[in-house]
């Protein structure tokens, strides 16, 4: 690897998350403001060939994994073409989806050897699902999770925990891993523009583990080896087929080993999920200019911790995180 993707703290970035669209067929409260967001004109969104060209540049400079996100990535009509183009690169391709339409894409995913699928599911209650997503699609999502498992995909389920909403389901979530070979991942509620974040709503890593060990005996809760650069702390209940994990971006950030970069649907590079600044790659690409200098400058400008919000006090300052996009416009 050359130095293009190495930042000033010697972190090497090998993982690129690409948002394919700002559009989504759900309206999750922690992701999108209730009034929605102004959608960019189609001409501002990366075309499939632009996605491929930018992705190839990153792969040529050392990226080994690409995850497609959104909005909801599978609502793009040209998703089969995008998958075909990216599958031609020497890189692992994965997808994060809300699961609603994934049954329509199983054959395409298999064809291009895309086996790692993350599905967002914040509750096992049909009523709560409608409340948090503002849509009535729980049964469809749950059925498609089972379908993915039955078809041999590696399935991770992401749940954002919010106090007094779904924290009482932690044990129910973990019980899903008893018979299903899935990984259930609990994510601390994070601040983004328009999601009415409040530290008091967050369920912390420590609180999650307290609930787990008070229900299951400490002897049965097994700490697993985390993968290199993993954002999650991984566990398993002995005897269960699956596992669970905690992503503690707020109380216990993993910035020291961060290897992730994010590309928004309109071709802006974010060097951190929490970063308020962006670097315009798409405009330079369309002008026929080299994008590598822009990438390198963006990577070198990366803060050591959470976009410069290195304390909980700073994280609680609305004017800092309100300069960022809403989650729907970042791409997860």
N, C-alpha and C positions, 0 to 999 in steps of 0.2 A: 504494500500500500504506500502511495506517496503521501505528502503532507496536506493535501487539499482538504481532507476530512478529519484532520487532527486539530483539536482546539488548543488554547493556550495553557490548559491544565493537563495536556497530554492524553486526553480522552479521544479514542479513535471511534469514529461513527460508522457503523456497519449496518445500520437498520434505518430504512426510510419508510415512513408512513405517508401514503399518497391519498388525499381526499379526491374522490371522483366527482362529487356533486355536493351542493349545499341543500339539495332537496331531500325530503324524507317523507315516508308515509305514516310516521308517528309524530307526536308532538310532546316528547318527554320533558317534564318540567325542569329538570336539572340541566338540560341540554339546550333547550330553545325557549326564549321568552314567550309568554302567553300570546302576545300579539304577533308572533312570528318574526321573521327578519326580512329586510328588503332583499329580494333575490337578484343576483347579478344577471345581466343579459347573457344569452348563450354565447355570444362572441367573446365574452370575457373568460369563459371556462375553457380549460385545456381540452383540445381535441385528442383523439386516441393516438395519432401519430406524434403529437407533442408530448404526451405522457410517456410514450415509448422513448423518444429522443432524450428527454430529461432523465428518465430512469436509467437508460444505458450509460449516460454520463456518470451517474452516481455509481453504477455497477463497475464501470471502468476504473473508478477511483477507490474501490474497496467495499462497496455495499454488498452484503451477502443475503440480506432479507428485505423483502418489500411487503408491506401490509396495505391492502386497499380498504379505505374507510369512506365515510361520507359525513353528513347525510346518510342516506342508505345507498351504498354503492351498486346494489343489484337492480336499482330502478333505471340505471342508464341503459338505453336501448342498444348501445354498442358494446356492452360488457363482454360478449363473447369475443369480439375483435380485440379488446384490451387484454383479455386473458391470453389469447393466442399470441399477441405480440410480446407480452412480458414473459410468457413461458419459453420464448426463444432465447432469453438471456440466462446466463449461468447464475441464477439467484433463486432462493426460496420465495414463493409467493403465497401469501395468506390473505384471509378476508375477515373483516369484522362486519357483522350484519345484525339487523333486528330479527331476522329469521322468517319474516312473513312470506316472502316469495322464493325462498331458497329451494323448495321442492321442484321449481321449474328449471333450475340450473344444475341439478345433480349430474347429469350426463356431461355437461360442459366442464364442470369442475373436475370430474374424473378424467376426462379427455386430456386436460392440461396438467394433471397430477397436482392439483391444489387440494391438499388433504387437511390443512390446519384452519379450522373455522372457529371464530369467536362469536358467540351469540349474546346479545344483551337481553337480560331478563331480570327485572328488579323485584319481582314478587311471584308467588305461586297462587295468589288469590286473584280470581277473575275480576272482582270488583276493584281491588287496588290497582290492577293492571290498567283498567279503564281510567282510573283516577290519575295515575302518573303519566300515562301515554296519551291521554285524551282520545283514545281509540279503543274499540272492542275487538281485539285480535289475539287474546290470550291463548285460546284453544289452538289456533293455527300455529302460533309460535311454538307451543309445547309439543304439538304433533310433529313439527319439523325438526325439533331437537332429537326426538326419538328416531325419526327417519335418518338423520345424519349418523347417529350412533349405529343403527342397523346396517348402514352402508359403509361402515368402517372408517369414517372420518375421525380425526382427532378433534374433539369438541371441548372448548372452554366456554363457560357461561359467566358473564360479567354482571355483577349486581352492585349498583351504587346504594350504599346503606344510608338512610336518613332517619334520624331519631324520631320516635313516635309515629313512624310510618311503616317501616319494614324490618326494624331491628328485632322484632319478635319472631321473625321467620328464619333467623340464622341457623337454628338447629334443623328446621325443616329443609333448608337448602342443603345442609351437609348430609342429611338422611338420603337425599337424591343420589349421593355418591356410593351408597351401600350396594346398589345393584347395577348402577350405570357407570361405565368406565370413562367418566367425564371429570373435568377440573372445574370446581365452582370457585370463582374468585370474587372476594369482597373488596370493593373500592371505597376508600374514604371520600366523602362528599367534598368536591373541590370548587373554588370560586371562579366563575366566569361571568362575563357581561350578561346581565339580564336574568340570572338564575336565582336571585335572592338568597345568595349564600350567607350562612350564619354559622360560626364555629359551634354554636350550641346545638345545631342540627346534625353535626357530624358524629358518627359512631367511630371511635378510634380503634386502632389495632389492639391496644390494651383491653378495651371494653369487649371487643369481639372474642379475644382469647379467654377472658374471664367467663363469658357465657359458655364457651365451648368446654372449658375444663370443669365448669360447675355441672354440666350435663353429662359429659363423658368423663370417665376417670382420667387423671393425668397420665396414667400408665398406658392408656389406649390411644392417646394423641401423639402421633409419631411425627417428629420434625424431619422433613425430607431435604435432600441436597438440592439447592437452587441451581439453575443453569447459570452459565456465565452471563453477566450483564442483565440478569433477571430483575424485573421490577417487583416481583412478588415474593413473599415468604411462604413456602409451601409446606403443607401438612397432609397427613392421612390418618383416618381412624383405622386402627388395625383390624384387618378382616374385610374392610370395604374395598370395592373394586376401583373406585375413583379416589379423588383427592380434593382438598380445598386449599385456597391460598388467600393472602391478604395483600392488597396494594395500598401502602400507607404513605401516599404522596404528601400528606399534610403533616402528620405527627412524626414520621420517620422517613424522610425523603431519601431516595437512592441515587442522588445526583452524582456522587463520586464515581460511579461506574456507568453513568449514562452513555449510551451509544446511539441515541435516537435523534432523528431529524424529521421534520414534518413539512409536507408540501400541500398547500391548500388547493382547492379546486380551481382557483384563478391564478395558479402558478406562482404563489408567494412562498418563500422558504421561511419557516419558523425554526429557529435553533433550539427552542424549548417550548413545551406546552404552555408555560406561564409567560412566555415572552410577549412584551407589548410591541416589539419591533418586528418587521418583516423585510425580506429582501425579494425584490421583483425579478424573478427568473424569466417568466413568460415573455415579457416585453422585449428583453434582450434576445431571447431565442427567435422571436418573430422578426426582429431586426437583423438577424443573421450574425449576431455577435456571439463570442464565446461566453458561455455561462459559468465556466470553471472559476474565474476570478471572483464572481459574485458569490458563488458557493463558499469559496475559501474565506472570503471576508466575513461572511455570515457566521461560519463555524468559529473563526477566531474571536468573534464578538460575543460568544456564548458566556453567560455568567456561570459562576461556580455552582450556585444553588438557585433553583426555581425562578429564573428570570430576574434575579437580584433580590427577590423577597426571601431573605435568608433567616427570617425569624417569624414566629406566629403573629407577632405584633404587626409586622409589615403586611403579612398575608390578610390581616383583618382590616387593612386600610382600603376602603372601597375605591378611592381614586387611583390606586395602583393596579388592582385587577380589573377595573372597569375600562382600562385602556386596551385590554385584550379583546379579542373577538368572543362571541358566544361560542359554546362548544360545537354547535351545529355547523358553524362557519370555519372552524379549525380542522375538524376531521378526526376527533378523538385522540 
